[in-house]
């Protein structure tokens, strides 16, 4: 079996993975793998922008306060302060790399800052309404050009390799991974003293999501199987405004549209948010998503609407060119029509329990970006804080790794991958069927509003599906589809188990059986598989 060795092994190619690779490449050889193309990630689809204090009228204190309010008592304040304060320097680095944010329209110095739900100030830097795409394209180009970074696309991690699994004496730590080269089917090992998981979110665990197909929670599943702690997986953020149209697949209507004055209405155009929250359409996402869900149930309509018809066509084309053109391609003119929307799974506020510097409970393993749970988001992420977190944590993680150099135990023999009696699958329909069952179960029973009975049903069904998937995994040769299904089903169970432990309603976790919020906020922590063995 082939073994690739590197100083730093980075998994994932969104903003967290690319920035981690660029920082680490200053000190050694980086191998970055991603299971599709480099630009196939959630970052590339981020519309709104990056929340950061950039002007005198704003302050770190205000940004911290807004984040804490949105997080419903579960944010770690010292983490929030560190990430918020670290933002401006990281924005300056992005600009030095070539990212350009929209300047003020009046020609004065400064940025055209947007405002989104939960923010008390305009502080969201954006590049039109395709901020993520602009950032991603610049970073991909820089990574491809860097002599110390090797990138492998269509390469998927199967499982992490730990010294405990290898039965090596001493402290348990992560020393690499088995990976699958998808075009050839070859399975080989990567050996590295430092593995950085930056694999993004898990939106595809739900039937309706604005996430791309790659968002199957791979990092969380890999880390849990290796023994790392997982935290707060019950907090799944549903973006309130995904375009509702039979031909529109996963298209998000940015929160920035509401930031520029759009109202939420029922299908007939009647505004309703004020009866749910005095902040109206600018309330945090958990409040807005539940309000939309309630209105859909009350009226029997399959959707609600956004109304920004008070803005001119010229303004909308200038501020939201991509959203305007996409809506128009589906026969919806934002300047004259209501925009039909529904909530959809968007962001996981939980993940691999990690510090700002990426350190997890498993030495040698680091987590950055959406796959990590640092304590910034608490029970509900404040809009546009995700790219900020990825930037700051990538910088801090690289700094931590470089400051604490470690060698893989020597000699370290990684055994060949065992194929056993596995054969090529002739029952691919099983993968497709189980994939749909997991996602439908999660949407029906573990969605925006939950109950104990729904969660119990979900756990039984998901565990039965996991047993079927496990048998299939061992009977047939490994493929990317099989690996994604295996990870997706595990993450689904972790979400359900976390939700069942939280006997209260807080932030994104709302249950009819425990509608009150407890006085003391506590994290939900699940130890990794065999973590104590």
C-alpha positions in Angstrom: 0.0 0.0 0.0 1.2 3.5 -0.9 1.9 5.8 2.0 2.2 9.6 1.5 4.0 11.6 4.2 3.7 15.3 4.9 4.3 17.8 7.7 0.7 19.0 7.7 -2.4 17.1 6.4 -5.4 19.4 5.7 -8.8 17.9 4.8 -11.3 20.3 3.2 -11.0 23.2 0.7 -13.4 25.9 2.0 -12.0 29.1 3.6 -11.0 27.3 6.8 -9.0 24.6 4.9 -7.4 26.9 2.3 -6.3 29.5 4.9 -5.0 26.8 7.2 -2.9 25.4 4.3 -1.6 28.8 3.3 -0.5 29.6 6.9 1.0 26.2 7.5 2.9 26.2 4.1 5.1 28.9 5.5 6.7 26.3 7.8 6.5 23.0 5.9 5.0 20.7 3.4 1.2 20.6 3.3 -1.0 18.0 1.7 -4.5 19.2 1.2 -7.2 16.8 0.1 -10.8 17.5 -0.9 -13.5 15.0 -2.0 -14.7 17.0 -5.0 -13.2 20.1 -6.7 -11.3 22.6 -4.6 -14.1 25.2 -5.0 -17.0 22.7 -4.3 -17.7 23.8 -0.7 -20.1 25.9 1.4 -17.7 28.9 1.3 -18.2 29.2 -2.4 -22.0 29.6 -1.9 -21.8 32.2 0.9 -23.8 35.2 -0.2 -23.9 37.6 2.7 -20.3 38.3 3.7 -18.0 38.5 6.7 -19.1 40.2 9.9 -16.3 42.3 11.3 -15.9 45.6 13.1 -14.4 48.0 10.5 -15.8 51.5 11.3 -15.7 54.0 14.1 -19.4 53.9 14.8 -19.2 50.2 15.6 -17.2 48.5 18.4 -15.9 45.1 19.4 -18.2 45.4 22.5 -21.3 45.7 20.3 -20.3 42.8 18.1 -19.7 40.7 21.1 -23.0 41.7 22.7 -24.9 40.8 19.5 -23.2 37.4 19.3 -24.0 36.6 22.9 -27.6 37.5 22.5 -28.0 35.3 19.4 -26.2 32.5 21.1 -28.9 32.3 23.8 -26.6 32.0 26.8 -24.4 29.2 25.5 -21.5 31.2 23.9 -18.2 31.2 25.6 -17.6 34.9 26.1 -13.8 34.8 26.1 -13.9 32.9 22.8 -16.3 35.4 21.3 -14.1 38.3 22.3 -10.9 36.6 20.9 -12.5 35.9 17.5 -14.2 39.3 17.2 -11.0 41.2 18.1 -9.0 39.0 15.7 -11.2 39.9 12.7 -9.7 43.1 11.3 -6.2 41.7 10.9 -7.5 38.7 9.1 -9.6 40.9 6.7 -6.4 42.9 5.9 -4.7 39.6 5.1 -7.5 38.6 2.7 -7.2 41.9 1.0 -3.4 41.5 0.7 -4.1 38.2 -1.0 -6.3 39.9 -3.6 -9.9 39.8 -2.2 -11.8 43.0 -2.9 -14.9 44.0 -0.9 -17.5 46.5 -2.1 -16.4 50.1 -1.3 -18.8 52.8 -0.2 -21.1 53.9 -3.0 -20.5 57.6 -2.3 -16.8 57.4 -3.0 -15.8 58.1 0.6 -13.2 56.0 2.2 -14.4 52.7 3.7 -16.7 49.8 2.9 -20.3 49.3 1.8 -21.2 47.4 5.0 -24.4 45.4 5.1 -26.6 44.7 8.1 -28.2 41.3 8.8 -30.5 39.8 11.4 -29.3 40.1 15.0 -26.7 42.8 14.3 -27.1 46.2 15.9 -24.8 47.8 13.3 -23.8 47.6 9.7 -20.7 45.5 9.9 -20.9 42.8 7.1 -18.2 43.2 4.4 -19.4 41.8 1.1 -18.4 41.4 -2.5 -21.7 41.9 -4.2 -23.9 39.0 -3.2 -21.3 36.4 -4.1 -18.8 37.1 -1.3 -17.9 33.5 -0.7 -17.3 32.8 -4.4 -15.0 35.8 -4.7 -13.0 34.8 -1.6 -12.8 31.1 -2.6 -11.5 31.9 -6.1 -8.7 34.0 -4.8 -7.7 31.5 -2.2 -7.8 28.5 -4.6 -5.5 30.4 -7.0 -3.1 31.1 -4.2 -3.1 27.5 -2.9 -2.6 26.1 -6.4 0.4 28.4 -6.9 2.1 27.7 -3.6 5.2 25.4 -3.9 4.7 23.9 -0.4 1.1 22.8 -1.0 0.1 19.7 -2.8 -3.6 19.5 -3.6 -5.5 16.3 -4.4 -9.1 16.6 -5.6 -11.7 13.8 -5.6 -9.9 12.3 -2.7 -11.9 11.2 0.4 -10.8 10.3 3.8 -12.1 6.9 5.0 -11.0 6.9 8.6 -8.4 8.6 10.7 -5.4 6.5 12.0 -4.6 6.7 15.7 -1.7 5.2 17.7 -4.2 3.4 19.9 -5.6 1.7 16.9 -2.1 0.8 15.8 -1.4 -0.5 19.3 1.6 1.8 19.6 2.7 2.5 23.2 2.3 6.0 24.7 -0.3 8.7 24.5 -3.0 8.2 21.9 -2.8 10.6 19.0 -3.9 11.0 15.4 -1.1 10.1 13.0 -2.8 10.3 9.6 -5.6 8.7 7.7 -6.7 6.1 5.1 -7.9 7.9 2.0 -9.7 6.8 -1.2 -8.7 8.1 -4.6 -12.1 8.2 -6.3 -11.1 8.1 -10.0 -9.0 4.9 -9.6 -10.5 3.3 -6.4 -7.0 3.1 -4.9 -6.9 3.2 -1.1 -3.7 4.4 0.5 -2.5 6.1 3.7 -1.4 9.6 4.6 1.1 9.8 7.5 1.4 13.2 9.3 1.9 14.4 12.9 -0.8 17.1 12.4 -4.2 16.5 10.8 -6.5 19.5 10.3 -10.2 18.8 9.6 -11.9 21.6 7.8 -14.6 19.6 6.2 -17.6 21.9 6.6 -21.1 21.2 7.6 -23.8 18.5 7.5 -26.8 20.1 5.8 -27.4 17.1 3.6 -28.5 15.1 6.7 -31.9 16.9 6.1 -34.2 16.5 3.2 -34.3 20.3 2.5 -31.1 22.2 2.7 -29.3 25.0 0.9 -26.0 23.2 1.4 -24.2 21.6 -1.6 -24.1 17.8 -1.9 -20.7 17.5 -0.3 -22.1 18.7 3.1 -22.4 15.2 4.7 -20.7 15.8 8.1 -17.6 13.9 7.2 -15.3 15.6 9.7 -17.6 15.1 12.7 -18.0 11.4 11.8 -14.2 10.9 11.3 -13.4 12.6 14.6 -16.0 10.7 16.6 -14.9 7.3 15.2 -11.3 8.2 16.1 -12.3 9.0 19.7 -12.6 12.8 19.7 -15.4 14.6 21.7 -18.4 16.0 19.8 -20.4 19.0 21.2 -23.8 20.6 20.8 -24.9 18.8 17.7 -28.6 19.5 18.5 -28.1 23.1 17.3 -28.9 22.9 13.6 -29.5 26.3 12.1 -32.3 26.5 9.5 -31.9 29.4 7.2 -35.3 31.1 7.0 -35.2 32.1 3.4 -34.4 29.5 0.8 -36.1 30.1 -2.6 -39.2 28.0 -3.0 -39.5 26.9 -6.7 -39.8 23.4 -8.2 -36.8 24.1 -10.4 -34.7 26.0 -7.8 -32.2 23.6 -6.1 -30.7 24.9 -2.8 -30.7 28.6 -3.8 -30.4 30.9 -0.8 -32.0 34.3 -0.5 -29.3 36.1 1.6 -30.1 37.5 5.0 -28.8 40.7 3.6 -32.0 41.1 1.6 -33.9 41.5 4.9 -31.0 43.7 6.1 -31.9 46.1 3.3 -35.5 46.3 4.3 -37.3 43.2 3.0 -40.4 42.2 5.0 -41.5 38.6 5.7 -45.1 38.0 4.6 -47.5 35.2 4.2 -48.4 34.0 0.7 -50.9 36.9 0.4 -48.3 39.6 1.2 -49.4 40.2 4.8 -46.4 40.9 7.1 -46.3 38.8 10.2 -42.9 39.0 12.0 -43.9 41.8 14.4 -46.3 39.5 16.2 -43.4 37.1 16.9 -40.6 39.5 17.8 -40.3 43.3 18.1 -37.2 43.2 15.9 -39.4 42.0 13.0 -37.6 40.6 10.0 -34.2 41.4 11.6 -34.7 39.0 14.5 -32.1 36.2 14.8 -32.5 33.2 12.5 -33.9 30.8 15.0 -36.8 33.2 15.8 -37.4 33.9 12.1 -37.3 30.2 11.1 -39.8 29.2 13.8 -42.1 32.1 12.9 -42.1 31.0 9.2 -42.7 27.4 10.2 -45.6 28.5 12.4 -47.2 30.7 9.7 -46.9 27.8 7.1 -48.7 25.5 9.6 -51.3 28.1 10.4 -52.2 29.0 6.9 -51.6 25.6 5.3 -49.4 27.2 2.7 -46.2 25.4 1.5 -44.2 28.7 1.6 -44.0 32.3 2.9 -42.6 35.3 1.1 -40.1 38.1 1.1 -41.3 41.5 0.0 -38.7 44.0 -1.1 -40.8 45.7 -3.8 -40.3 49.1 -2.2 -36.7 49.1 -3.6 -36.1 50.1 -7.2 -35.1 47.6 -9.9 -31.8 49.6 -10.4 -31.0 49.3 -6.7 -31.7 45.6 -6.5 -29.6 44.8 -9.6 -26.7 46.8 -8.1 -26.9 45.4 -4.5 -28.0 41.8 -5.3 -27.0 41.1 -8.9 -26.8 37.3 -8.5 -30.0 36.9 -6.5 -31.9 39.2 -8.8 -30.8 37.4 -12.0 -31.4 33.9 -10.4 -34.9 34.9 -9.3 -35.7 36.4 -12.7 -34.6 33.1 -14.4 -37.5 31.5 -12.4 -40.0 34.2 -13.4 -39.7 36.2 -10.2 -38.9 39.9 -10.5 -37.8 41.1 -7.0 -38.7 44.6 -7.8 -42.3 43.7 -8.6 -43.1 40.2 -7.2 -43.1 38.6 -3.8 -40.3 36.1 -3.4 -41.6 32.7 -2.2 -39.3 31.2 0.5 -39.1 28.2 2.9 -36.6 27.4 5.7 -33.9 24.9 5.0 -31.1 23.3 6.9 -28.1 25.7 6.7 -25.5 25.5 9.4 -24.4 23.2 12.3 -23.4 25.2 15.4 -22.1 22.0 17.0 -19.3 19.8 15.9 -15.9 18.6 17.0 -15.1 20.1 20.4 -12.2 22.5 19.7 -10.4 25.6 21.0 -9.9 28.7 18.9 -6.5 27.2 18.0 -8.1 24.1 16.7 -7.0 21.8 19.5 -9.4 18.9 20.0 -9.5 16.2 22.7 -7.4 13.9 20.4 -3.8 15.0 20.2 -2.6 15.5 16.6 -6.1 16.3 15.4 -7.3 19.8 14.9 -10.7 21.2 13.7 -11.4 24.5 12.0 -14.6 26.1 10.6 -18.1 24.7 10.6 -16.9 21.2 11.5 -15.6 22.6 14.8 -17.5 23.7 17.9 -15.4 26.4 19.5 -18.1 28.1 21.6 -18.4 31.2 19.4 -21.9 30.4 18.1 -23.5 29.0 21.3 -27.1 27.8 20.6 -27.5 30.0 17.5 -25.0 31.5 15.1 -25.2 35.2 14.4 -25.4 35.9 10.7 -22.0 36.1 8.8 -20.0 35.1 11.9 -19.0 31.8 10.2 -16.4 33.1 7.7 -15.0 35.3 10.5 -14.5 32.3 12.7 -12.9 30.3 9.9 -10.4 33.1 9.2 -9.4 33.7 12.8 -9.3 30.0 13.8 -7.3 29.0 10.7 -4.7 31.6 11.7 -4.6 30.5 15.4 -4.5 26.8 14.5 -1.6 27.2 12.2 0.2 29.2 14.8 -0.4 26.6 17.5 0.8 23.7 15.3 4.0 25.5 14.2 4.7 26.5 17.8 4.4 22.9 19.0 6.2 20.7 16.4 5.6 17.0 16.8 7.0 13.9 15.1 5.1 10.8 14.2 6.3 8.0 16.5 9.2 6.2 14.8 9.1 3.5 13.7 5.4 3.7 12.8 4.0 0.9 10.6 0.6 1.6 9.0 -0.9 -1.7 7.9 -2.2 -2.2 4.4 -5.9 -1.6 3.9 -7.8 -4.9 4.3 -10.3 -5.5 1.5 -11.3 -8.9 3.0 -14.0 -10.6 0.9 -15.6 -7.3 -0.3 -16.7 -7.2 -3.9 -18.0 -4.5 -6.2 -21.6 -3.5 -5.4 -24.5 -4.6 -7.5 -27.0 -3.0 -5.2 -26.4 0.7 -5.5 -30.1 1.3 -5.1 -29.6 0.5 -1.4 -27.3 3.5 -1.0 -29.8 5.8 -2.6 -32.8 4.4 -0.7 -31.1 4.6 2.7 -29.8 8.1 1.9 -33.3 9.3 1.4 -34.6 7.5 4.4 -32.1 9.2 6.7 -32.8 12.6 5.4 -36.6 12.2 5.4 -36.5 10.9 9.0 -34.4 13.8 10.1 -36.7 16.4 8.4 -39.9 14.9 9.8 -38.7 14.2 13.4 -35.7 16.3 14.1 -36.5 19.6 12.4 -37.3 23.2 13.5 -39.8 22.0 16.2 -39.2 18.8 18.1 -40.8 16.6 20.7 -39.6 13.7 22.8 -41.7 11.2 20.9 -40.4 12.4 17.5 -36.8 12.1 18.7 -37.4 8.6 20.1 -38.8 7.5 16.7 -35.9 9.1 14.9 -33.3 7.3 17.0 -34.9 3.9 16.5 -35.1 4.4 12.7 -31.6 5.9 12.3 -30.0 3.0 14.4 -31.8 0.4 12.2 -30.5 2.2 9.1 -27.0 2.4 10.5 -27.0 -1.4 11.0 -28.0 -1.9 7.4 -25.3 0.5 6.2 -22.6 -1.1 8.3 -23.4 -4.5 6.7 -23.3 -3.0 3.3 -20.0 -1.1 4.1 -18.2 -4.4 4.9 -19.7 -6.5 2.1 -18.8 -4.2 -0.8 -15.8 -2.3 -2.0 -15.5 1.2 -0.6 -16.9 4.1 -2.8 -17.4 7.8 -2.1 -21.2 7.2 -2.0 -20.9 4.5 0.6 -18.6 6.7 2.7 -20.9 9.6 2.6 -23.9 7.5 3.6 -22.0 6.0 6.4 -20.9 9.4 7.7 -24.4 11.0 7.2 -26.2 8.3 9.2 -23.7 8.6 12.0 -24.0 12.3 12.2 -27.8 12.0 12.1 -27.6 9.7 15.2 -25.3 12.2 17.0 -27.8 15.0 16.3 -30.7 12.9 17.7 -28.7 11.8 20.8 -27.7 15.3 21.5 -31.2 16.6 21.1 -32.6 13.9 23.5 -30.1 15.0 26.2 -31.2 18.7 26.1 -34.4 18.9 28.2 -35.1 22.6 27.5 -35.7 24.9 24.6 -32.7 27.1 23.8 -31.7 28.8 20.6 -32.0 26.4 17.6 -33.2 23.5 19.8 -37.0 24.0 20.3 -39.0 21.2 21.8 -42.7 21.3 22.7 -42.2 19.0 25.7 -39.6 21.3 27.3 -40.5 24.8 26.2 -38.7 26.7 28.9 -35.0 27.6 28.9 -33.1 26.5 32.0 -31.3 29.0 34.2 -27.9 27.4 33.7 -26.6 26.8 30.2 -24.6 23.7 29.6 -23.0 22.1 26.6 -24.0 18.7 25.3 -20.8 16.7 25.0 -20.7 13.2 23.5 -17.4 11.3 23.9 -16.0 9.7 20.8 -16.3 6.0 20.2 -14.0 4.0 22.5 -12.5 7.3 23.7 -11.6 5.9 27.1 -10.3 2.5 26.0 
